[in-house]
Amino acid sequence: WRDISVDYCLDALGTRSHIQRYCGLQDTEQFSNELQLQGSFGKLDTVLGLFYFWESGDEINRNPGVVAISATTPSLSNWVDSEATNTSYAVFAHGSYAFSNRLSVSAGLRWTHDTRKVDWHSRQ
């Protein structure tokens, strides 16, 4: 399990002015797990398994855009609110067959299903 929260500000111009300052908040959560069943049947060794992954994150940031020319002319700024969710499921199998102490063959299969969803909202 992983949970990360970040509050950040970046100065795009690299100066002390706040003309092109980008600030935002990020929050991300992530979880993954794997279950394996291993066995030996004479000369055949096998691994069967299941895998699950889930991640969700959101970010809110402000891009200041063009600076206000006067007190009556507002600056053009852009707010971005985005959210993303990723989910992955997998089933896998692997086997090794020993023909002798010095020679074996291995093969495996994996089926994976990924789902990705992104919501992006921008406003001025």
N, C-alpha and C positions, 0 to 999 in steps of 0.2 A: 504494500500500500504506500502511496506517495501523495502528499498534499503540499502544494507550493503556492504561496501568495507573494506577489511582488508589487510594490508601489514605486514608480520610477518617474524621473524627469530627465529629458535629454535636451541639450542645447545644440541645435543643428548648425549654428554659425560658429560655435566655439568661442564666443565672446561672453562678457558679463551681462550684456543686454538680454532681455527676455523676448526679443522680437520673434525668433523662431524656436520657441521652447515647446517641446512635446511632453505631455505628462499623461500617465495612465495607471491603471490598476489591472493586474492579471491574477487570476485564480485558476489553478489546475489541480485536478484529482486524477489518480491513476491506480488501477488494480490489475494484477495478473496472477494466474495460478495454473499449475500443470499437475496432472495426475498420471502416473505411470504404473503399469502392471508388467512386471518382468518375469520371465520363466525360462527354464531349460528343459528340453525334452530330448534326451540323448545327445545327438550331434547338432540339434537345432536350438539356438538361443533366440528368444523373441522379446520385443518390447511393444506394448500397446499403450496408447495414451490419449488423453484429452487435454486441450489447452483453451484458456479463456483470457481475454484481455478487454479492459474497459478504460476509457479515458474521457474526461469531460473538462472543458476549460472555457473561461470567458474573459474578455478583455474590454475595458472601456478606456478610450483615450481621446485627447483633444489635440487637434492640429490647429494652431492659431491662424494659419493662412496669411492674408494680407493685413497689415497693421492699419488701424484707423487713421485717417488723414486729419480729422478734426473731432472735436467733442460731439458734434452732431452726426457724424458719419461713423457708424459702428464698424468694427473690424469684421472681416470675413473669416469666420472660424468654422471648423468642421468637427463634429462629435461622431465618434465611431463606437458602436456597441456590437460586439460579435460574440458568438458562442459556437463551439464545435464539440461534437461527440463522436468518438470512434469506438467500435465494438468489433471484436474478432473471436471466432470460434474455430477450433481445429480438432480433427481426429487423425491420429497417425499410427502407423505400424511399421516395425522394422524387424528383420530376421537375418540371422547369420547361420549358415550351414557349414560345418567343418567336414571336409572330405578326408583330411588327415591332420596331423599336428602342425603341418606347415602350409596347408592349403585350405582356404575357406572362401565362400562367396557371401556377400551381403547385399540386401536390397531393402528398400523402404518405400512407403507411400504416405502421402499427406493430403488431406482435403481441408481447405480453409475457406471460411466465409467472412468477408469484411463488410461492415456497414459504416459509412461516414456521412455525417450530417453537419452542415454549416449554416448558421443564421447570421446575416450581416446587415446591420442597420446603420445608416449614415444620415446625418442631418446637419444643416447649417444654422 
